[in-house]
Amino acid sequence: MREANLDLFDPRTVMDSDYTADAGRDDDFAFAFNDSNFSDRVLRIEIMADSPEARSDADACHSLADWARHRKRRREDFKKDNAVDTSGCPEERISNCTQADHDDGVGHENQDEETVAMIEESASGDEAANSNDSNWSMDCSTVLRVKTLHISSPILAAKSPFFYKLFSNGMRESEQRHVTLRINASEEAALMDLLNFMYSNTLSVTTAPALLDVLMAADKFEVASCMRHCSRLLRNLPMTPESALLYLELPSSVLMADAVQPLTDAAKQFLAALYKDINKFHDEVMNLPLAGIEAILSSDDLQVASEDAVYDFVLRWARSQYPKVEERREILGSRLARYIRFPYMTCRKLKKVLGCNELDHELASKVVLEALFFKAEAPHRQRTLAAEESATTNRRFIERAYKYRPVKVVEFELPRQQCVVYLDLKREECLNLFPSGRVYSQAFHLGGQGFFLSAHCNMDQQSSFHCFGLFLGMQEKGSVTFAVDYEFAARSKPTEDFISKYKGNYTFTGGKAVGYRNLFAIPWTSFVAADSLYFINGILHLRAELTIRH
């Protein structure tokens, strides 16, 4: 080995150079980008002409809507191109173009719609002879311009498994190693931004369309650090319904990347918060694509009357978006049914689920059986099942913010028509009733007539203090007269039976209600006290028993 001539080294030359302390910090190699002094390879970028439509779209990409239209057009063009025999076009091979004997590399199996190709300098004569489409071959060789960059294989390989596989694929040692990359003209800016990022860990672009283009390029070249960076920058930009939907409809390879998960989570949360009252935005929600509907239905805070309303909404949306029954059954079974929380639907609606021809019969039977078993569980067991699912994507046992509280109903036909209704209220729900709030239960039925329970915070009859009241109401139905015996009870210990508070009989006419303004005969402050006997683990357990009176 030849000895270095140390006398020729002058430390003062370092001080006179452009090198700075900032340039030498960890993982910042911006000073080495496209510098032959710090590079061991040459990257030759062949820039191909886009289709006329793609060029015009790319020039107009000033907004996310423009970007989405541009990407859609390019997806359609790519599908058309893939239908052509490309045996004569060498775009899928990787090689060292400067060597006479080509060394085949390992290509990147790209799951996105646009293939990024590391190519040989020319195809063999046999390959050209096998081509079935001369126009395709001509397109493959149409190069607008060529860019040549000096690159450092260790830096690129450290940031990208794609480049690591490329540079460690057994290519002969050589002082001049060339790799050729072929891209479309519309990808040039994003690729240059990506290469700069791999050296400097920074991006100069700030707009959402530009960041999305870099994100797509980072996905193709497996640069996870850049994907995370783009995702973070996009999350910091103002979110809109259009941008949120666009993030959720990115190609599957991008959506499956862990680096993009925070961005898609933020998009889902934005849509869920914006459209949590689906009745208020009914027309707008009905026109959302599948990804938007899934984001809304996955929310625990969806403001709906009951899970029955969620089920009805899903069917309406599926019917409007998928007119063919076969397609509708497929999308309901594979995508949407998982977001319906069948355990919180009423038994009457569950019966309709079993008879719905838009759901696969096996699936309908499974979800209804699971719902009935859940309803039969003890309250503490239901809470355990819900807690076990709180950290997962499966939310079927977790209750939403329903307008009408779910109830458990046990019905008897003999010796008399009777039903026992169990209503559980959380301490927070009771606290929110003060000073004059009300909460209603889901409807339940006795003798074909609909009833409901309502809990109130109201003043006692002498108007001296607030108290907790419970009432039984009959759903409005003309001038129907209905006589029942009723009993209200509450439980103060989980191991004890319900203790009767009030009972009596009442003849209902349409819209009437009966109940007690002060169910527990104590002031509101005593009722909601932390040590109140009526809250078991933060839950108030109520029971109403109704019997038809003859």
C-alpha positions as CSV (number, residue, x, y, z in Angstrom):
1,M,0.0,0.0,0.0
2,R,1.3,3.4,-0.9
3,E,2.0,5.7,2.0
4,A,0.1,8.9,2.2
5,N,2.2,12.1,2.0
6,L,1.2,13.8,5.2
7,D,3.3,16.8,4.3
8,L,0.8,17.8,1.6
9,F,-2.1,18.0,4.1
10,D,-2.7,21.5,5.3
11,P,-5.4,21.9,8.1
12,R,-5.9,25.4,7.0
13,T,-7.5,24.2,3.7
14,V,-10.4,22.9,5.8
15,M,-11.0,26.3,7.2
16,D,-11.0,27.8,3.8
17,S,-13.5,25.4,2.3
18,D,-17.3,25.5,2.3
19,Y,-17.5,22.9,5.0
20,T,-19.4,24.0,8.1
21,A,-20.1,22.5,11.5
22,D,-23.8,22.2,10.6
23,A,-23.0,20.1,7.5
24,G,-21.2,17.5,9.7
25,R,-24.0,16.8,12.1
26,D,-25.4,13.3,12.4
27,D,-27.3,12.0,9.3
28,D,-26.9,15.3,7.4
29,F,-25.0,14.6,4.3
30,A,-26.3,17.5,2.2
31,F,-22.8,18.6,1.5
32,A,-22.2,15.3,-0.4
33,F,-25.2,15.4,-2.7
34,N,-24.2,15.2,-6.3
35,D,-20.5,15.7,-5.4
36,S,-18.1,13.4,-7.1
37,N,-15.6,13.7,-4.2
38,F,-18.1,11.9,-1.9
39,S,-19.7,9.6,-4.4
40,D,-18.9,6.1,-5.7
41,R,-21.5,5.7,-8.4
42,V,-23.3,7.6,-11.1
43,L,-27.0,7.7,-11.4
44,R,-28.3,8.3,-15.0
45,I,-32.0,9.4,-15.0
46,E,-33.8,9.1,-18.2
47,I,-36.8,11.4,-18.2
48,M,-39.7,10.1,-20.4
49,A,-42.5,12.1,-21.9
50,D,-45.8,12.0,-20.2
51,S,-49.0,11.6,-22.3
52,P,-50.5,14.9,-23.4
53,E,-53.3,14.6,-20.9
54,A,-50.9,13.8,-18.1
55,R,-48.8,16.8,-19.0
56,S,-51.7,19.2,-18.9
57,D,-53.0,17.8,-15.7
58,A,-49.5,17.9,-14.1
59,D,-49.1,21.6,-15.0
60,A,-52.4,22.4,-13.3
61,C,-51.7,20.6,-10.0
62,H,-52.1,23.5,-7.7
63,S,-54.6,21.9,-5.4
64,L,-55.3,18.6,-3.9
65,A,-58.3,18.2,-6.2
66,D,-56.0,18.8,-9.2
67,W,-53.5,16.3,-7.8
68,A,-56.3,13.6,-7.3
69,R,-57.5,14.1,-10.9
70,H,-54.0,13.9,-12.2
71,R,-53.3,10.6,-10.3
72,K,-56.6,9.1,-11.4
73,R,-55.7,9.9,-15.1
74,R,-52.3,8.3,-14.7
75,R,-53.8,5.2,-13.1
76,E,-56.1,4.8,-16.1
77,D,-53.2,5.3,-18.5
78,F,-51.1,2.8,-16.7
79,K,-53.9,0.1,-16.8
80,K,-54.1,0.7,-20.6
81,D,-50.4,0.4,-21.0
82,N,-50.2,-2.8,-19.0
83,A,-52.6,-4.4,-21.4
84,V,-49.9,-4.3,-24.1
85,D,-47.2,-6.9,-24.5
86,T,-44.0,-5.4,-23.2
87,S,-41.7,-8.3,-23.9
88,G,-39.5,-6.1,-26.1
89,C,-39.2,-3.3,-23.5
90,P,-36.4,-3.9,-21.0
91,E,-37.9,-1.6,-18.3
92,E,-38.2,-4.3,-15.6
93,R,-34.4,-5.2,-15.4
94,I,-31.7,-3.7,-13.2
95,S,-28.1,-3.7,-14.4
96,N,-24.7,-2.0,-14.4
97,C,-24.9,-0.2,-17.7
98,T,-21.2,0.4,-18.0
99,Q,-20.2,-3.2,-18.0
100,A,-20.0,-5.5,-21.1
101,D,-21.3,-8.5,-19.2
102,H,-24.5,-7.5,-17.6
103,D,-25.2,-8.4,-13.9
104,D,-28.9,-8.9,-13.3
105,G,-30.1,-7.2,-10.1
106,V,-33.2,-7.6,-8.0
107,G,-36.0,-5.4,-9.0
108,H,-38.4,-3.7,-6.6
109,E,-41.8,-5.3,-6.8
110,N,-43.9,-2.1,-6.8
111,Q,-47.5,-2.5,-5.8
112,D,-48.4,1.0,-6.9
113,E,-49.8,1.6,-10.4
114,E,-46.8,3.4,-11.8
115,T,-43.7,1.2,-12.4
116,V,-40.4,2.8,-11.6
117,A,-37.8,1.0,-13.7
118,M,-34.1,0.5,-13.3
119,I,-33.1,-0.4,-16.9
120,E,-30.4,-1.7,-19.1
121,E,-28.9,0.7,-21.6
122,S,-30.4,-1.2,-24.6
123,A,-32.4,-4.4,-25.3
124,S,-31.0,-7.4,-27.2
125,G,-32.0,-8.0,-30.7
126,D,-34.0,-11.1,-29.7
127,E,-36.1,-9.1,-27.3
128,A,-36.9,-6.5,-29.9
129,A,-37.9,-9.2,-32.3
130,N,-40.3,-10.6,-29.8
131,S,-42.1,-7.4,-29.3
132,N,-45.8,-7.4,-30.5
133,D,-46.3,-3.7,-30.5
134,S,-43.9,-1.4,-32.3
135,N,-45.5,1.7,-30.8
136,W,-44.9,0.5,-27.3
137,S,-41.2,-0.1,-28.1
138,M,-41.0,3.4,-29.6
139,D,-42.6,4.9,-26.5
140,C,-40.0,3.0,-24.3
141,S,-37.2,4.7,-26.1
142,T,-38.6,8.2,-26.2
143,V,-36.4,10.1,-23.8
144,L,-36.9,13.8,-23.3
145,R,-33.7,14.5,-21.4
146,V,-31.1,12.8,-19.3
147,K,-29.9,13.9,-15.8
148,T,-26.7,12.5,-14.4
149,L,-26.0,12.6,-10.6
150,H,-23.1,11.5,-8.5
151,I,-24.5,9.3,-5.7
152,S,-23.1,7.6,-2.6
153,S,-24.3,4.0,-2.4
154,P,-23.9,3.7,1.4
155,I,-26.1,6.8,2.0
156,L,-28.8,5.6,-0.3
157,A,-28.6,2.0,0.9
158,A,-28.9,3.1,4.5
159,K,-32.1,5.0,3.8
160,S,-33.8,2.6,1.3
161,P,-34.0,-1.3,1.2
162,F,-34.6,-0.8,-2.5
163,F,-31.2,0.7,-3.0
164,Y,-29.6,-1.6,-0.5
165,K,-30.7,-4.6,-2.6
166,L,-29.6,-2.9,-5.8
167,F,-26.1,-2.1,-4.6
168,S,-25.5,-5.4,-2.8
169,N,-26.6,-7.6,-5.7
170,G,-23.1,-8.9,-6.6
171,M,-22.1,-6.2,-9.1
172,R,-18.4,-6.2,-9.9
173,E,-16.2,-3.8,-8.0
174,S,-15.4,-0.9,-10.3
175,E,-14.3,2.7,-9.9
176,Q,-17.1,3.8,-12.3
177,R,-20.4,2.1,-11.7
178,H,-23.4,3.5,-13.5
179,V,-27.1,2.8,-12.9
180,T,-29.8,4.1,-15.1
181,L,-33.3,5.0,-13.8
182,R,-36.2,5.7,-16.2
183,I,-39.1,7.9,-14.9
184,N,-41.9,10.0,-16.3
185,A,-41.4,13.7,-16.6
186,S,-44.2,14.4,-14.0
187,E,-42.1,12.4,-11.5
188,E,-38.9,14.3,-11.9
189,A,-39.4,17.0,-9.2
190,A,-40.6,14.4,-6.6
191,L,-37.6,12.1,-7.3
192,M,-35.1,15.0,-6.9
193,D,-36.8,16.1,-3.7
194,L,-36.6,12.5,-2.4
195,L,-32.9,12.1,-3.3
196,N,-32.2,15.4,-1.6
197,F,-34.0,14.2,1.5
198,M,-32.0,11.0,1.6
199,Y,-28.9,13.1,2.1
200,S,-30.2,16.0,4.2
201,N,-33.4,14.7,6.0
202,T,-35.2,17.9,4.9
203,L,-37.7,18.9,2.2
204,S,-38.0,22.2,0.5
205,V,-41.6,21.6,-0.7
206,T,-44.5,22.7,1.5
207,T,-47.7,22.3,-0.5
208,A,-49.9,19.3,-0.1
209,P,-49.8,18.2,-3.8
210,A,-46.0,18.4,-3.9
211,L,-45.7,16.5,-0.6
212,L,-48.0,13.8,-1.8
213,D,-45.9,13.3,-4.9
214,V,-42.8,13.0,-2.8
215,L,-44.7,10.5,-0.5
216,M,-45.5,8.4,-3.5
217,A,-41.9,8.4,-4.7
218,A,-40.7,7.5,-1.2
219,D,-43.1,4.6,-1.2
220,K,-41.8,3.3,-4.5
221,F,-38.2,3.5,-3.3
222,E,-39.0,2.3,0.2
223,V,-37.7,5.3,2.0
224,A,-39.7,5.0,5.2
225,S,-38.1,8.0,6.9
226,C,-39.3,10.3,4.1
227,M,-42.8,8.8,4.2
228,R,-42.9,9.6,7.9
229,H,-41.6,13.1,7.2
230,C,-44.2,13.8,4.5
231,S,-47.0,12.3,6.6
232,R,-46.0,14.6,9.5
233,L,-45.9,17.7,7.3
234,L,-49.3,16.8,5.7
235,R,-50.8,16.4,9.2
236,N,-49.7,19.9,10.1
237,L,-51.5,21.4,7.1
238,P,-55.2,22.4,7.5
239,M,-57.4,19.3,6.9
240,T,-60.5,19.5,4.7
241,P,-63.0,16.8,3.7
242,E,-61.4,16.6,0.2
243,S,-57.9,16.2,1.6
244,A,-59.0,13.7,4.3
245,L,-60.7,11.5,1.6
246,L,-57.7,11.8,-0.6
247,Y,-55.4,10.5,2.2
248,L,-57.7,7.6,2.8
249,E,-57.8,6.7,-0.9
250,L,-54.1,6.6,-1.6
251,P,-52.8,3.4,-3.3
252,S,-52.9,0.3,-1.1
253,S,-49.1,0.1,-0.9
254,V,-49.0,3.5,0.7
255,L,-52.0,3.0,3.0
256,M,-50.4,-0.2,4.3
257,A,-47.2,1.5,5.3
258,D,-46.7,2.1,9.0
259,A,-45.2,5.5,8.3
260,V,-48.4,6.8,6.8
261,Q,-50.7,5.4,9.5
262,P,-50.7,8.6,11.6
263,L,-51.9,10.6,8.5
264,T,-54.7,8.2,7.8
265,D,-55.7,8.1,11.4
266,A,-55.9,11.9,11.5
267,A,-58.0,11.8,8.3
268,K,-60.4,9.3,9.8
269,Q,-60.7,11.4,13.0
270,F,-61.3,14.5,11.1
271,L,-64.2,13.0,9.0
272,A,-65.6,11.3,12.1
273,A,-65.7,14.6,14.0
274,L,-67.0,16.6,11.1
275,Y,-69.9,14.2,10.3
276,K,-70.6,12.8,13.7
277,D,-74.2,14.0,13.3
278,I,-75.1,12.1,10.1
279,N,-78.7,13.4,10.2
280,K,-77.5,17.0,10.0
281,F,-75.2,16.2,7.0
282,H,-77.4,13.5,5.5
283,D,-77.1,14.4,1.8
284,E,-73.4,15.2,2.1
285,V,-72.7,11.9,3.9
286,M,-74.8,9.9,1.4
287,N,-72.5,11.1,-1.4
288,L,-69.2,10.1,0.4
289,P,-67.1,7.3,-1.0
290,L,-66.6,4.0,0.9
291,A,-63.4,5.2,2.6
292,G,-65.3,8.1,4.1
293,I,-68.2,6.0,5.3
294,E,-65.8,3.6,7.0
295,A,-64.1,6.4,8.8
296,I,-67.4,7.8,10.1
297,L,-68.8,4.4,11.2
298,S,-65.7,3.5,13.1
299,S,-66.3,6.4,15.5
300,D,-67.5,5.8,19.1
301,D,-68.8,9.4,19.2
302,L,-71.3,9.0,16.3
303,Q,-74.4,11.0,17.3
304,V,-77.3,8.7,16.4
305,A,-80.6,7.8,17.9
306,S,-79.6,4.1,18.2
307,E,-77.6,1.4,16.5
308,D,-80.8,0.6,14.6
309,A,-80.4,3.9,12.9
310,V,-76.8,3.1,12.0
311,Y,-77.9,-0.2,10.4
312,D,-80.7,1.6,8.4
313,F,-78.2,4.3,7.3
314,V,-75.7,1.7,6.1
315,L,-78.3,-0.1,4.0
316,R,-79.5,3.2,2.5
317,W,-76.0,4.2,1.5
318,A,-75.2,0.8,0.1
319,R,-78.3,0.8,-2.0
320,S,-77.6,4.2,-3.4
321,Q,-73.9,3.4,-4.2
322,Y,-74.3,-0.2,-5.3
323,P,-77.5,-0.7,-7.2
324,K,-76.7,-4.4,-8.0
325,V,-77.7,-6.7,-5.2
326,E,-74.6,-8.9,-5.7
327,E,-72.2,-6.0,-5.4
328,R,-74.1,-4.6,-2.4
329,R,-74.0,-7.9,-0.6
330,E,-70.3,-8.1,-1.2
331,I,-69.5,-4.7,0.0
332,L,-71.7,-5.1,3.1
333,G,-70.2,-8.4,4.0
334,S,-66.6,-7.6,3.4
335,R,-66.3,-4.0,4.4
336,L,-69.3,-2.4,6.2
337,A,-70.9,-5.1,8.5
338,R,-67.9,-5.0,10.8
339,Y,-68.7,-1.3,11.7
340,I,-72.3,-2.1,12.7
341,R,-72.5,-2.8,16.5
342,F,-75.2,-5.4,16.4
343,P,-75.1,-6.1,20.2
344,Y,-76.6,-2.7,20.8
345,M,-79.4,-3.1,18.3
346,T,-82.9,-3.9,19.5
347,C,-84.2,-7.4,19.2
348,R,-86.9,-6.3,16.8
349,K,-84.3,-5.0,14.4
350,L,-82.1,-8.1,14.8
351,K,-85.0,-10.2,13.6
352,K,-85.1,-8.0,10.5
353,V,-81.3,-8.6,10.0
354,L,-82.0,-12.3,9.8
355,G,-84.4,-11.8,7.0
356,C,-82.4,-9.2,5.1
357,N,-81.5,-10.6,1.6
358,E,-78.7,-8.0,1.2
359,L,-76.6,-9.7,3.9
360,D,-75.1,-13.1,3.5
361,H,-77.3,-15.5,5.6
362,E,-74.3,-17.1,7.3
363,L,-73.0,-13.6,8.3
364,A,-76.4,-12.4,9.4
365,S,-76.8,-15.5,11.6
366,K,-73.4,-15.1,13.1
367,V,-73.7,-11.4,14.1
368,V,-77.3,-11.8,15.5
369,L,-76.3,-14.8,17.6
370,E,-73.3,-12.9,18.9
371,A,-75.5,-9.9,19.7
372,L,-78.0,-12.1,21.6
373,F,-75.3,-13.7,23.7
374,F,-73.9,-10.3,24.5
375,K,-77.3,-9.1,25.6
376,A,-77.6,-12.1,27.9
377,E,-74.3,-11.4,29.7
378,A,-74.2,-9.8,33.1
379,P,-73.4,-6.0,33.0
380,H,-70.0,-6.5,34.5
381,R,-69.2,-9.1,31.8
382,Q,-70.4,-6.7,29.1
383,R,-68.1,-4.1,30.4
384,T,-65.2,-6.5,30.4
385,L,-65.8,-7.5,26.8
386,A,-66.0,-3.8,25.8
387,A,-62.7,-3.1,27.7
388,E,-61.0,-5.9,26.0
389,E,-61.9,-4.4,22.6
390,S,-61.1,-0.8,23.4
391,A,-57.5,-1.2,22.3
392,T,-58.3,-3.0,19.1
393,T,-59.8,-2.0,15.7
394,N,-62.8,-4.2,16.4
395,R,-65.4,-2.0,18.3
396,R,-68.5,-4.2,18.1
397,F,-69.0,-4.4,22.0
398,I,-68.3,-0.7,22.6
399,E,-71.3,1.6,23.0
400,R,-71.7,4.8,21.0
401,A,-73.1,8.1,22.2
402,Y,-76.7,7.1,21.4
403,K,-79.5,9.5,21.8
404,Y,-81.7,6.7,23.2
405,R,-80.0,4.5,25.8
406,P,-79.9,0.7,25.1
407,V,-82.0,-1.5,27.4
408,K,-82.2,-5.2,28.1
409,V,-85.7,-6.6,27.8
410,V,-87.0,-9.9,29.1
411,E,-90.5,-10.7,27.8
412,F,-93.1,-13.2,29.1
413,E,-96.4,-14.4,27.6
414,L,-97.6,-16.6,30.5
415,P,-99.2,-16.4,33.0
416,R,-99.7,-12.8,31.8
417,Q,-98.1,-10.6,29.2
418,Q,-95.3,-9.0,31.0
419,C,-91.8,-7.5,30.3
420,V,-88.9,-6.6,32.6
421,V,-86.7,-3.8,31.4
422,Y,-83.2,-3.1,32.6
423,L,-81.6,0.3,32.1
424,D,-78.0,1.2,33.1
425,L,-76.9,4.8,33.4
426,K,-73.3,5.8,33.9
427,R,-72.5,8.3,36.6
428,E,-71.2,10.8,34.0
429,E,-74.6,10.6,32.2
430,C,-76.4,11.3,35.4
431,L,-74.2,14.2,36.2
432,N,-74.9,15.7,32.8
433,L,-78.6,15.8,33.6
434,F,-78.2,18.6,36.1
435,P,-80.0,21.0,36.4
436,S,-82.9,20.0,34.1
437,G,-81.7,17.4,31.6
438,R,-83.4,14.2,30.4
439,V,-82.1,10.9,28.9
440,Y,-84.4,8.5,27.1
441,S,-84.2,4.8,26.6
442,Q,-84.6,2.8,23.4
443,A,-88.2,1.8,22.7
444,F,-89.4,-1.6,24.0
445,H,-92.7,-3.3,23.4
446,L,-95.5,-4.9,25.4
447,G,-98.6,-6.3,23.8
448,G,-97.7,-4.6,20.5
449,Q,-97.4,-1.2,22.1
450,G,-94.2,0.8,22.3
451,F,-92.9,2.2,25.6
452,F,-89.8,4.0,26.8
453,L,-88.1,5.0,30.0
454,S,-86.8,8.5,30.7
455,A,-84.6,9.7,33.6
456,H,-84.9,13.4,34.7
457,C,-83.2,15.8,36.9
458,N,-86.0,18.0,38.2
459,M,-87.2,19.9,41.3
460,D,-89.2,18.2,44.0
461,Q,-92.8,19.1,44.4
462,Q,-92.0,21.8,46.9
463,S,-89.3,23.2,44.6
464,S,-86.8,23.1,47.4
465,F,-84.1,20.9,45.8
466,H,-83.1,19.0,42.7
467,C,-83.7,15.3,42.6
468,F,-83.6,12.2,40.3
469,G,-86.8,11.1,38.6
470,L,-87.7,8.1,36.5
471,F,-90.7,8.0,34.2
472,L,-92.5,5.4,31.9
473,G,-93.9,6.8,28.7
474,M,-96.0,5.3,25.9
475,Q,-95.1,6.1,22.3
476,E,-97.6,8.3,20.6
477,K,-100.1,6.2,18.6
478,G,-103.4,7.9,18.0
479,S,-106.0,7.6,20.8
480,V,-104.9,4.1,22.0
481,T,-105.8,3.3,25.6
482,F,-103.5,0.8,27.4
483,A,-103.7,-0.2,31.1
484,V,-100.5,-1.6,32.8
485,D,-99.3,-2.5,36.3
486,Y,-95.7,-1.1,36.7
487,E,-92.9,-1.3,39.2
488,F,-89.7,0.7,39.4
489,A,-86.7,-0.8,41.2
490,A,-83.0,-0.1,41.7
491,R,-80.0,-2.1,42.9
492,S,-77.6,-0.8,45.5
493,K,-75.2,-3.8,45.6
494,P,-74.0,-6.1,42.7
495,T,-74.7,-9.2,44.8
496,E,-78.2,-8.2,45.8
497,D,-81.5,-8.2,44.0
498,F,-83.3,-5.0,42.9
499,I,-85.1,-3.2,45.6
500,S,-88.6,-1.9,44.7
501,K,-89.0,1.9,44.9
502,Y,-92.5,2.5,43.6
503,K,-95.3,0.5,42.0
504,G,-98.8,1.2,40.8
505,N,-101.1,1.0,37.8
506,Y,-101.8,3.4,35.1
507,T,-104.0,3.7,32.0
508,F,-102.1,5.2,29.1
509,T,-103.5,7.3,26.3
510,G,-101.4,8.4,23.4
511,G,-98.4,10.4,24.5
512,K,-99.0,10.1,28.3
513,A,-96.3,9.2,30.9
514,V,-96.2,8.1,34.5
515,G,-93.4,8.2,37.0
516,Y,-91.8,9.7,40.1
517,R,-90.0,13.1,40.4
518,N,-87.8,11.9,43.3
519,L,-87.3,8.1,42.8
520,F,-84.8,7.8,45.7
521,A,-86.4,10.3,48.1
522,I,-83.1,12.2,48.5
523,P,-81.7,15.4,47.2
524,W,-79.7,15.4,43.9
525,T,-76.5,16.2,45.7
526,S,-76.9,13.0,47.9
527,F,-77.8,10.9,44.9
528,V,-74.7,11.8,42.9
529,A,-72.3,11.8,45.8
530,A,-69.2,9.7,45.3
531,D,-70.2,7.3,48.1
532,S,-73.8,6.9,46.9
533,L,-75.1,3.4,47.4
534,Y,-76.9,3.6,44.1
535,F,-73.8,3.7,41.9
536,I,-72.1,0.3,41.5
537,N,-68.7,0.8,39.9
538,G,-70.0,4.1,38.5
539,I,-73.2,2.5,37.1
540,L,-76.8,3.2,38.1
541,H,-78.8,0.0,37.7
542,L,-82.6,0.5,37.2
543,R,-85.4,-1.9,36.5
544,A,-88.9,-1.4,35.3
545,E,-91.5,-4.2,35.3
546,L,-94.7,-3.9,33.2
547,T,-97.7,-6.2,33.1
548,I,-100.8,-5.8,31.0
549,R,-103.7,-5.1,33.4
550,H,-107.0,-6.8,32.4
